[in-house]
Amino acid sequence: MSAVGKMSIHHETEHAVHNVWGYIVWAAETIIFFLAGIIVGFRVLNDESGHIRNSDYYRLPILYIFMNFARAISISAFWPILSTTGYKMTRSEMTVVIWGGLRGAVGIAFALIAANDT
C-alpha cells in the first residue's frame, strides 16, 4: 500500500485521512486496554486468594527473560531469510526487533487470545 496506494489519495485529503485513521487506531487500542483491564481484574478477583500473590512478582521478570530468549531464537532462525528478502533486515535491526517484540495493544490482544484458549 505504501508503494502505490499513497498516490491514490488526493493531496488535499491526505491530512483528513490520516486524522481519521489515527482516531480509529486510538479507539481500537482504548477498547483493547479497557477489555484487558476488566478481564485481568476479574480473573485476579476470582482467584482463591482474591489478589495478586507475592510469587507473581518473582515470576514476572523470569517470564520477561524467557519471552525475549524465545523471540531471539525464533527471529534468529528466520534471519537468513529476512536478510535476503523484502526490506533486507540487518543485524542491528534484528536486535531492535528482538528487544522490541510485540508491545502495546497487539501484544495484549494476543495475550487475551492465549488466555482464553483451552
TIMI-2910 file (N, C-alpha, C, CB; in pm, 1 decimal, decimal comma, always signed):
<rs>
+----------+----------+----------+----------+----------+----------+----------+----------+----------+----------+----------+----------+------+
!      n_x !      n_y !      n_z !     ca_x !     ca_y !     ca_z !      c_x !      c_y !      c_z !     cb_x !     cb_y !     cb_z ! resn !
+----------+----------+----------+----------+----------+----------+----------+----------+----------+----------+----------+----------+------+
!    +82,9 !   -119,0 !     +0,0 !     +0,0 !     +0,0 !     +0,0 !    +87,1 !   +125,0 !     +0,0 !    -94,2 !     +0,0 !   +120,8 !  Met !
!   +199,1 !   +121,7 !    +70,6 !   +281,9 !   +241,9 !    +77,7 !   +353,1 !   +269,6 !    -54,0 !   +383,9 !   +228,7 !   +189,4 !  Ser !
!   +366,7 !   +167,1 !   -138,7 !   +437,2 !   +187,2 !   -264,8 !   +351,0 !   +262,7 !   -365,9 !   +480,2 !    +52,9 !   -322,9 !  Ala !
!   +225,4 !   +223,7 !   -382,0 !   +140,6 !   +286,1 !   -484,6 !    +12,8 !   +345,8 !   -427,0 !   +104,9 !   +184,3 !   -590,9 !  Val !
!    -31,7 !   +299,6 !   -311,5 !   -158,9 !   +344,8 !   -256,2 !   -159,7 !   +488,8 !   -212,7 !   -195,8 !   +260,5 !   -141,7 !  Gly !
!    -46,0 !   +538,4 !   -166,2 !    -40,9 !   +676,0 !   -118,4 !    -66,9 !   +774,0 !   -232,5 !    +94,8 !   +705,1 !    -53,4 !  Lys !
!    -28,2 !   +737,7 !   -352,0 !    -51,8 !   +825,0 !   -466,7 !   -199,7 !   +827,1 !   -506,8 !    +33,7 !   +780,2 !   -584,9 !  Met !
!   -277,1 !   +730,4 !   -458,8 !   -419,6 !   +725,9 !   -491,4 !   -500,0 !   +825,6 !   -408,8 !   -473,8 !   +585,6 !   -469,7 !  Ser !
!   -444,8 !   +872,7 !   -298,3 !   -513,4 !   +968,3 !   -212,3 !   -475,0 !  +1108,8 !   -255,5 !   -478,6 !   +944,7 !    -62,6 !  Ile !
!   -575,3 !  +1190,0 !   -276,5 !   -551,1 !  +1327,8 !   -319,2 !   -475,0 !  +1402,7 !   -211,0 !   -684,1 !  +1399,7 !   -351,4 !  His !
!   -386,6 !  +1491,0 !   -250,5 !   -300,6 !  +1563,1 !   -157,4 !   -379,4 !  +1643,8 !    -55,6 !   -208,1 !  +1654,4 !   -233,1 !  His !
!   -491,2 !  +1701,7 !    -95,9 !   -570,5 !  +1784,7 !     -4,9 !   -643,7 !  +1703,4 !   +101,1 !   -670,4 !  +1865,5 !    -83,4 !  Glu !
!   -674,3 !  +1577,1 !    +72,7 !   -748,2 !  +1494,3 !   +168,5 !   -657,0 !  +1402,8 !   +250,1 !   -851,1 !  +1410,7 !    +95,4 !  Thr !
!   -528,6 !  +1403,9 !   +220,9 !   -435,8 !  +1314,8 !   +290,3 !   -434,4 !  +1341,4 !   +441,6 !   -294,6 !  +1331,0 !   +233,0 !  Glu !
!   -436,7 !  +1466,6 !   +481,6 !   -435,2 !  +1500,6 !   +624,0 !   -562,7 !  +1451,3 !   +692,9 !   -419,8 !  +1652,9 !   +642,9 !  His !
!   -676,4 !  +1466,0 !   +628,4 !   -802,7 !  +1420,4 !   +687,0 !   -804,0 !  +1268,4 !   +701,9 !   -921,6 !  +1466,2 !   +600,7 !  Ala !
!   -753,6 !  +1197,6 !   +601,2 !   -747,6 !  +1051,5 !   +608,6 !   -655,1 !  +1008,8 !   +722,6 !   -698,8 !   +991,7 !   +473,9 !  Val !
!   -544,4 !  +1078,4 !   +737,1 !   -450,7 !  +1048,0 !   +845,1 !   -516,8 !  +1068,4 !   +981,5 !   -324,7 !  +1135,9 !   +833,2 !  His !
!   -592,2 !  +1174,1 !   +997,6 !   -661,9 !  +1200,5 !  +1124,2 !   -767,7 !  +1094,7 !  +1154,1 !   -726,8 !  +1338,7 !  +1120,6 !  Asn !
!   -842,1 !  +1054,5 !  +1052,7 !   -946,8 !   +953,2 !  +1072,8 !   -884,5 !   +821,3 !  +1115,4 !  -1030,2 !   +933,8 !   +943,9 !  Val !
!   -779,6 !   +778,1 !  +1046,0 !   -714,9 !   +651,9 !  +1082,8 !   -647,6 !   +661,3 !  +1218,8 !   -612,5 !   +612,0 !   +977,1 !  Trp !
!   -595,4 !   +777,0 !  +1252,6 !   -538,0 !   +795,5 !  +1385,4 !   -642,3 !   +778,6 !  +1493,8 !   -473,9 !   +932,2 !  +1396,6 !  Gly !
!   -762,0 !   +832,4 !  +1471,3 !   -870,1 !   +817,1 !  +1568,3 !   -915,0 !   +671,6 !  +1577,5 !   -988,7 !   +906,7 !  +1530,8 !  Tyr !
!   -925,1 !   +603,3 !  +1464,7 !   -966,6 !   +462,5 !  +1465,4 !   -866,8 !   +378,2 !  +1544,0 !   -980,1 !   +408,6 !  +1321,0 !  Ile !
!   -738,0 !   +402,0 !  +1524,4 !   -634,3 !   +329,5 !  +1599,1 !   -646,0 !   +359,3 !  +1747,6 !   -493,4 !   +367,1 !  +1548,3 !  Val !
!   -663,6 !   +486,0 !  +1784,2 !   -677,4 !   +523,0 !  +1924,5 !   -797,8 !   +453,7 !  +1987,7 !   -690,3 !   +674,8 !  +1938,5 !  Trp !
!   -910,9 !   +453,1 !  +1918,2 !  -1032,2 !   +391,3 !  +1971,1 !  -1014,3 !   +240,6 !  +1988,0 !  -1151,1 !   +420,1 !  +1879,1 !  Ala !
!   -953,1 !   +174,9 !  +1889,4 !   -931,4 !    +30,7 !  +1898,6 !   -837,5 !     -4,0 !  +2013,7 !   -874,9 !    -23,0 !  +1767,0 !  Ala !
!   -729,4 !    +71,8 !  +2029,5 !   -636,3 !    +45,8 !  +2139,7 !   -702,3 !    +71,3 !  +2275,2 !   -510,8 !   +133,0 !  +2125,2 !  Glu !
!   -784,8 !   +173,5 !  +2283,7 !   -855,1 !   +202,6 !  +2408,7 !   -948,0 !    +87,9 !  +2445,4 !   -934,5 !   +333,8 !  +2397,2 !  Thr !
!  -1020,3 !    +35,9 !  +2349,1 !  -1111,1 !    -76,4 !  +2374,4 !  -1033,0 !   -199,0 !  +2420,1 !  -1193,2 !   -109,7 !  +2248,1 !  Ile !
!   -921,0 !   -228,4 !  +2354,3 !   -841,8 !   -346,0 !  +2390,9 !   -786,2 !   -332,1 !  +2531,8 !   -727,4 !   -367,0 !  +2291,0 !  Ile !
!   -729,9 !   -214,1 !  +2565,4 !   -675,9 !   -195,5 !  +2700,0 !   -786,3 !   -200,5 !  +2805,3 !   -600,8 !    -62,6 !  +2709,2 !  Phe !
!   -902,5 !   -146,0 !  +2775,2 !  -1015,7 !   -148,5 !  +2867,4 !  -1060,7 !   -292,1 !  +2892,5 !  -1132,6 !    -64,6 !  +2812,0 !  Phe !
!  -1078,0 !   -370,0 !  +2784,7 !  -1119,3 !   -509,4 !  +2799,7 !  -1014,6 !   -591,4 !  +2873,3 !  -1146,6 !   -571,1 !  +2663,6 !  Leu !
!   -887,0 !   -566,9 !  +2843,4 !   -780,7 !   -640,2 !  +2913,2 !   -784,0 !   -610,3 !  +3061,8 !   -642,8 !   -604,5 !  +2855,4 !  Ala !
!   -804,5 !   -484,7 !  +3098,9 !   -813,1 !   -449,1 !  +3240,2 !   -929,7 !   -517,0 !  +3309,3 !   -825,1 !   -299,6 !  +3255,6 !  Gly !
!  -1043,6 !   -523,8 !  +3242,3 !  -1160,8 !   -588,2 !  +3300,9 !  -1137,1 !   -737,9 !  +3317,3 !  -1285,1 !   -563,1 !  +3214,2 !  Ile !
!  -1083,7 !   -802,2 !  +3212,6 !  -1063,0 !   -947,4 !  +3216,9 !   -958,0 !   -984,4 !  +3321,0 !  -1020,7 !  -1000,0 !  +3078,7 !  Ile !
!   -846,1 !   -913,3 !  +3322,8 !   -741,5 !   -943,9 !  +3420,6 !   -792,4 !   -916,8 !  +3562,6 !   -613,8 !   -860,2 !  +3391,9 !  Val !
!   -860,9 !   -804,9 !  +3582,8 !   -916,6 !   -775,7 !  +3714,2 !  -1015,2 !   -880,7 !  +3760,0 !   -983,0 !   -641,7 !  +3713,3 !  Gly !
!  -1100,9 !   -926,9 !  +3669,7 !  -1198,7 !  -1029,8 !  +3702,6 !  -1129,4 !  -1159,6 !  +3742,1 !  -1293,0 !  -1053,7 !  +3584,5 !  Phe !
!  -1024,9 !  -1197,2 !  +3667,9 !   -952,9 !  -1321,0 !  +3699,3 !   -877,4 !  -1310,8 !  +3832,0 !   -855,3 !  -1355,1 !  +3586,7 !  Arg !
!   -819,2 !  -1194,8 !  +3858,8 !   -747,6 !  -1178,4 !  +3985,6 !   -845,6 !  -1185,7 !  +4101,9 !   -670,5 !  -1044,3 !  +3988,5 !  Val !
!   -960,0 !  -1120,9 !  +4089,8 !  -1057,6 !  -1122,4 !  +4198,4 !  -1123,1 !  -1258,0 !  +4216,9 !  -1163,3 !  -1019,0 !  +4173,6 !  Leu !
!  -1129,0 !  -1338,6 !  +4112,2 !  -1187,1 !  -1472,3 !  +4123,3 !  -1083,3 !  -1577,4 !  +4161,1 !  -1253,5 !  -1511,0 !  +3992,7 !  Asn !
!   -958,7 !  -1536,0 !  +4181,9 !   -854,7 !  -1626,2 !  +4227,5 !   -885,5 !  -1667,2 !  +4371,4 !   -714,1 !  -1560,0 !  +4216,7 !  Asp !
!   -825,8 !  -1776,6 !  +4415,8 !   -851,6 !  -1825,5 !  +4551,5 !   -821,3 !  -1720,5 !  +4657,6 !   -769,3 !  -1949,9 !  +4578,3 !  Glu !
!   -708,4 !  -1650,2 !  +4641,3 !   -669,8 !  -1552,6 !  +4743,0 !   -737,9 !  -1418,1 !  +4721,4 !   -519,1 !  -1534,4 !  +4743,3 !  Ser !
!   -785,0 !  -1389,9 !  +4601,1 !   -852,7 !  -1265,0 !  +4574,0 !   -760,9 !  -1148,5 !  +4542,7 !   -936,4 !  -1230,2 !  +4688,2 !  Gly !
!   -630,7 !  -1173,0 !  +4531,2 !   -537,8 !  -1065,8 !  +4499,4 !   -411,7 !  -1123,1 !  +4432,8 !   -500,9 !   -986,6 !  +4627,2 !  His !
!   -326,5 !  -1036,5 !  +4389,4 !   -200,7 !  -1078,6 !  +4327,4 !   -108,7 !  -1130,0 !  +4437,8 !   -133,4 !   -960,5 !  +4247,5 !  Ile !
!    -52,9 !  -1248,4 !  +4416,2 !    +35,1 !  -1310,2 !  +4516,1 !   +177,3 !  -1257,1 !  +4502,1 !    +34,0 !  -1464,1 !  +4501,9 !  Arg !
!   +256,6 !  -1269,7 !  +4606,4 !   +396,5 !  -1227,6 !  +4603,3 !   +476,6 !  -1307,1 !  +4500,2 !   +459,3 !  -1243,3 !  +4741,6 !  Asn !
!   +440,5 !  -1432,4 !  +4480,6 !   +512,8 !  -1515,2 !  +4383,5 !   +494,6 !  -1461,9 !  +4241,3 !   +464,9 !  -1661,2 !  +4391,5 !  Ser !
!   +386,3 !  -1390,8 !  +4216,4 !   +364,8 !  -1332,4 !  +4083,9 !   +470,5 !  -1227,5 !  +4051,7 !   +225,4 !  -1270,3 !  +4075,2 !  Asp !
!   +514,8 !  -1154,0 !  +4152,3 !   +617,9 !  -1052,9 !  +4130,1 !   +752,7 !  -1115,4 !  +4096,9 !   +631,3 !   -964,2 !  +4252,4 !  Tyr !
!   +778,5 !  -1236,6 !  +4146,3 !   +903,1 !  -1306,1 !  +4114,2 !   +896,3 !  -1372,0 !  +3976,9 !   +934,2 !  -1410,9 !  +4220,7 !  Tyr !
!   +778,4 !  -1417,3 !  +3940,7 !   +762,6 !  -1485,2 !  +3812,0 !   +769,3 !  -1389,8 !  +3693,0 !   +631,3 !  -1559,5 !  +3809,4 !  Arg !
!   +726,3 !  -1267,1 !  +3712,5 !   +718,6 !  -1172,5 !  +3601,1 !   +853,6 !  -1144,4 !  +3535,3 !   +659,2 !  -1043,3 !  +3649,2 !  Leu !
!   +961,5 !  -1112,8 !  +3609,4 !  +1090,5 !  -1090,7 !  +3541,8 !  +1143,7 !  -1216,5 !  +3472,0 !  +1193,6 !  -1041,6 !  +3642,5 !  Pro !
!  +1118,7 !  -1332,7 !  +3533,8 !  +1163,2 !  -1457,8 !  +3471,5 !  +1087,9 !  -1480,0 !  +3341,3 !  +1142,3 !  -1578,0 !  +3567,1 !  Ile !
!   +958,6 !  -1453,7 !  +3340,9 !   +878,9 !  -1465,8 !  +3219,0 !   +928,5 !  -1371,0 !  +3110,8 !   +731,8 !  -1438,5 !  +3248,8 !  Leu !
!   +962,2 !  -1248,4 !  +3148,6 !  +1013,3 !  -1149,9 !  +3052,2 !  +1142,7 !  -1198,1 !  +2988,0 !  +1036,2 !  -1014,3 !  +3120,8 !  Tyr !
!  +1231,9 !  -1255,0 !  +3068,1 !  +1359,0 !  -1305,5 !  +3014,9 !  +1334,0 !  -1422,1 !  +2919,9 !  +1453,0 !  -1349,3 !  +3129,7 !  Ile !
!  +1248,4 !  -1514,8 !  +2957,9 !  +1219,0 !  -1628,7 !  +2871,6 !  +1151,4 !  -1585,9 !  +2741,5 !  +1131,0 !  -1728,3 !  +2945,2 !  Phe !
!  +1063,4 !  -1487,8 !  +2748,5 !   +997,0 !  -1440,7 !  +2626,3 !  +1097,7 !  -1377,7 !  +2531,1 !   +886,0 !  -1339,5 !  +2660,4 !  Met !
!  +1190,1 !  -1296,4 !  +2583,1 !  +1292,9 !  -1237,5 !  +2497,6 !  +1384,2 !  -1344,7 !  +2439,6 !  +1375,3 !  -1135,4 !  +2575,9 !  Asn !
!  +1417,0 !  -1444,9 !  +2519,0 !  +1501,3 !  -1554,0 !  +2471,2 !  +1431,1 !  -1632,3 !  +2360,1 !  +1538,3 !  -1647,9 !  +2587,3 !  Phe !
!  +1303,0 !  -1663,8 !  +2378,9 !  +1227,1 !  -1735,9 !  +2276,3 !  +1213,9 !  -1652,1 !  +2149,6 !  +1087,8 !  -1774,1 !  +2329,2 !  Ala !
!  +1192,7 !  -1522,3 !  +2164,6 !  +1184,1 !  -1433,2 !  +2049,4 !  +1317,0 !  -1428,6 !  +1975,4 !  +1142,6 !  -1292,1 !  +2093,2 !  Arg !
!  +1427,7 !  -1425,3 !  +2049,2 !  +1560,5 !  -1422,9 !  +1987,0 !  +1586,3 !  -1550,3 !  +1907,6 !  +1669,4 !  -1404,7 !  +2093,6 !  Ala !
!  +1545,5 !  -1663,6 !  +1962,1 !  +1565,0 !  -1790,1 !  +1891,9 !  +1483,1 !  -1794,0 !  +1763,1 !  +1527,0 !  -1908,0 !  +1982,4 !  Ile !
!  +1356,4 !  -1754,4 !  +1770,0 !  +1271,4 !  -1761,9 !  +1650,9 !  +1314,4 !  -1662,6 !  +1543,0 !  +1126,2 !  -1736,5 !  +1688,9 !  Ser !
!  +1350,4 !  -1541,8 !  +1581,9 !  +1392,3 !  -1443,5 !  +1481,8 !  +1528,2 !  -1479,2 !  +1424,7 !  +1396,0 !  -1302,9 !  +1542,3 !  Ile !
!  +1618,4 !  -1532,3 !  +1508,6 !  +1749,1 !  -1574,6 !  +1459,0 !  +1737,4 !  -1691,1 !  +1361,7 !  +1839,4 !  -1613,1 !  +1575,0 !  Ser !
!  +1639,8 !  -1777,8 !  +1385,1 !  +1620,2 !  -1891,0 !  +1293,5 !  +1575,4 !  -1843,2 !  +1155,5 !  +1516,7 !  -1989,2 !  +1351,1 !  Ala !
!  +1497,8 !  -1737,5 !  +1150,5 !  +1448,3 !  -1686,4 !  +1022,7 !  +1531,8 !  -1571,7 !   +967,3 !  +1306,2 !  -1641,2 !  +1038,0 !  Phe !
!  +1637,7 !  -1532,1 !  +1039,6 !  +1717,6 !  -1419,1 !   +994,4 !  +1782,2 !  -1439,7 !   +857,7 !  +1823,5 !  -1390,3 !  +1094,8 !  Trp !
!  +1831,7 !  -1559,3 !   +823,5 !  +1887,9 !  -1574,7 !   +688,3 !  +1787,2 !  -1541,7 !   +577,3 !  +1938,5 !  -1716,9 !   +669,8 !  Pro !
!  +1662,7 !  -1575,8 !   +599,5 !  +1559,1 !  -1543,8 !   +500,9 !  +1529,1 !  -1394,3 !   +504,1 !  +1430,0 !  -1625,7 !   +527,9 !  Ile !
!  +1515,6 !  -1339,4 !   +625,1 !  +1483,4 !  -1197,2 !   +639,3 !  +1594,7 !  -1106,6 !   +587,9 !  +1455,0 !  -1165,0 !   +784,3 !  Leu !
!  +1717,9 !  -1153,3 !   +592,4 !  +1829,9 !  -1069,0 !   +548,8 !  +1847,7 !  -1068,4 !   +397,6 !  +1958,0 !  -1115,7 !   +614,2 !  Ser !
!  +1781,9 !  -1159,4 !   +327,4 !  +1798,1 !  -1164,6 !   +182,2 !  +1672,2 !  -1129,7 !   +104,3 !  +1843,7 !  -1300,3 !   +142,2 !  Thr !
!  +1558,5 !  -1119,1 !   +171,0 !  +1433,3 !  -1088,9 !   +101,4 !  +1369,2 !   -963,7 !   +158,3 !  +1336,1 !  -1207,0 !   +111,2 !  Thr !
!  +1274,1 !   -910,8 !    +84,8 !  +1197,0 !   -796,1 !   +132,7 !  +1282,4 !   -673,5 !   +155,4 !  +1126,0 !   -831,3 !   +259,8 !  Gly !
!  +1275,0 !   -620,2 !   +280,0 !  +1349,5 !   -499,7 !   +313,5 !  +1493,8 !   -528,9 !   +354,6 !  +1279,3 !   -425,9 !   +424,4 !  Tyr !
!  +1533,6 !   -655,9 !   +356,0 !  +1669,7 !   -698,0 !   +389,0 !  +1712,3 !   -648,8 !   +527,9 !  +1767,7 !   -646,5 !   +283,1 !  Lys !
!  +1668,6 !   -720,7 !   +629,0 !  +1694,7 !   -684,7 !   +768,5 !  +1842,8 !   -701,8 !   +802,4 !  +1608,5 !   -770,4 !   +863,2 !  Met !
!  +1899,7 !   -600,4 !   +864,8 !  +2038,9 !   -606,3 !   +909,6 !  +2045,4 !   -662,2 !  +1052,0 !  +2104,7 !   -465,6 !   +903,1 !  Thr !
!  +2166,5 !   -689,2 !  +1098,8 !  +2182,5 !   -742,1 !  +1235,1 !  +2136,3 !   -641,4 !  +1340,7 !  +2329,0 !   -780,0 !  +1260,3 !  Arg !
!  +2163,3 !   -514,0 !  +1319,7 !  +2119,3 !   -414,0 !  +1417,4 !  +1966,8 !   -403,4 !  +1419,4 !  +2181,7 !   -276,7 !  +1385,7 !  Ser !
!  +1903,7 !   -413,8 !  +1304,5 !  +1757,1 !   -413,3 !  +1300,6 !  +1701,2 !   -538,7 !  +1366,9 !  +1706,7 !   -403,2 !  +1155,1 !  Glu !
!  +1768,3 !   -651,2 !  +1350,2 !  +1724,7 !   -774,8 !  +1414,0 !  +1729,8 !   -759,9 !  +1566,5 !  +1812,5 !   -893,7 !  +1367,8 !  Met !
!  +1832,6 !   -693,6 !  +1616,9 !  +1844,4 !   -671,8 !  +1760,8 !  +1728,2 !   -587,1 !  +1812,7 !  +1978,4 !   -604,1 !  +1793,9 !  Thr !
!  +1691,3 !   -484,6 !  +1738,9 !  +1579,6 !   -399,5 !  +1779,2 !  +1448,8 !   -478,5 !  +1777,1 !  +1569,3 !   -276,5 !  +1686,9 !  Val !
!  +1430,0 !   -562,8 !  +1676,7 !  +1308,4 !   -643,1 !  +1667,1 !  +1301,1 !   -741,8 !  +1783,8 !  +1303,4 !   -718,4 !  +1531,9 !  Val !
!  +1414,5 !   -803,3 !  +1817,5 !  +1416,1 !   -898,0 !  +1929,7 !  +1382,0 !   -826,9 !  +2060,0 !  +1553,8 !   -966,9 !  +1941,1 !  Ile !
!  +1443,5 !   -713,9 !  +2084,2 !  +1419,8 !   -643,1 !  +2209,6 !  +1280,0 !   -580,8 !  +2212,4 !  +1526,2 !   -534,9 !  +2230,3 !  Trp !
!  +1236,2 !   -526,8 !  +2097,9 !  +1108,4 !   -456,9 !  +2093,4 !   +989,9 !   -548,8 !  +2109,7 !  +1095,6 !   -382,7 !  +1965,3 !  Gly !
!   +989,8 !   -658,6 !  +2037,9 !   +881,5 !   -754,4 !  +2047,6 !   +746,4 !   -695,2 !  +2015,3 !   +878,3 !   -812,9 !  +2183,4 !  Gly !
!   +644,3 !   -757,1 !  +2067,3 !   +508,1 !   -709,0 !  +2049,3 !   +465,4 !   -638,6 !  +2176,9 !   +410,6 !   -825,5 !  +2013,8 !  Leu !
!   +461,1 !   -510,1 !  +2171,5 !   +421,1 !   -432,4 !  +2287,4 !   +291,1 !   -359,2 !  +2253,5 !   +533,5 !   -332,2 !  +2329,8 !  Arg !
!   +223,2 !   -315,7 !  +2353,7 !   +102,6 !   -237,6 !  +2332,1 !    -19,0 !   -323,6 !  +2305,8 !   +122,6 !   -143,6 !  +2218,4 !  Gly !
!   -108,2 !   -270,4 !  +2226,4 !   -239,2 !   -331,4 !  +2205,9 !   -231,6 !   -466,7 !  +2136,0 !   -326,4 !   -238,7 !  +2126,0 !  Ala !
!   -140,4 !   -482,6 !  +2042,0 !   -130,2 !   -610,3 !  +1970,9 !    -85,2 !   -719,9 !  +2066,3 !    -32,4 !   -599,3 !  +1852,0 !  Val !
!    +14,2 !   -691,8 !  +2148,5 !    +59,8 !   -789,9 !  +2246,3 !    -47,8 !   -826,5 !  +2346,6 !   +180,2 !   -737,8 !  +2319,0 !  Gly !
!   -124,1 !   -727,6 !  +2391,0 !   -232,5 !   -755,0 !  +2485,7 !   -342,6 !   -836,5 !  +2418,4 !   -290,2 !   -623,4 !  +2541,9 !  Ile !
!   -372,8 !   -806,5 !  +2293,3 !   -474,5 !   -883,8 !  +2221,8 !   -431,1 !  -1029,8 !  +2207,7 !   -501,2 !   -822,4 !  +2082,7 !  Ala !
!   -302,6 !  -1053,3 !  +2175,9 !   -252,7 !  -1190,3 !  +2167,8 !   -258,1 !  -1259,9 !  +2303,3 !   -109,9 !  -1191,4 !  +2114,5 !  Phe !
!   -226,5 !  -1186,7 !  +2410,6 !   -232,2 !  -1244,5 !  +2545,5 !   -375,1 !  -1281,9 !  +2581,7 !   -175,5 !  -1145,9 !  +2649,5 !  Ala !
!   -471,7 !  -1200,2 !  +2545,6 !   -611,0 !  -1231,9 !  +2573,6 !   -656,5 !  -1355,1 !  +2495,3 !   -700,1 !  -1112,3 !  +2540,2 !  Leu !
!   -610,4 !  -1365,9 !  +2372,2 !   -645,0 !  -1484,4 !  +2291,6 !   -584,3 !  -1609,0 !  +2355,2 !   -595,0 !  -1468,6 !  +2144,4 !  Ile !
!   -457,7 !  -1600,6 !  +2395,0 !   -391,0 !  -1716,5 !  +2455,6 !   -454,1 !  -1752,4 !  +2589,1 !   -241,5 !  -1688,6 !  +2474,4 !  Ala !
!   -496,6 !  -1654,4 !  +2666,8 !   -555,8 !  -1681,9 !  +2797,6 !   -690,6 !  -1751,1 !  +2783,9 !   -571,4 !  -1552,7 !  +2876,9 !  Ala !
!   -762,4 !  -1725,0 !  +2676,0 !   -894,7 !  -1786,6 !  +2658,6 !   -891,3 !  -1915,3 !  +2579,4 !   -987,2 !  -1690,6 !  +2591,2 !  Asn !
!   -774,1 !  -1953,9 !  +2529,4 !   -761,4 !  -2076,7 !  +2451,0 !   -745,0 !  -2195,2 !  +2544,9 !   -641,9 !  -2068,0 !  +2352,8 !  Asp !
!   -826,8 !  -2296,4 !  +2527,3 !   -818,8 !  -2414,2 !  +2614,0 !   -707,9 !  -2505,5 !  +2567,3 !   -952,5 !  -2490,0 !  +2616,7 !  Thr !
+----------+----------+----------+----------+----------+----------+----------+----------+----------+----------+----------+----------+------+
</rs>
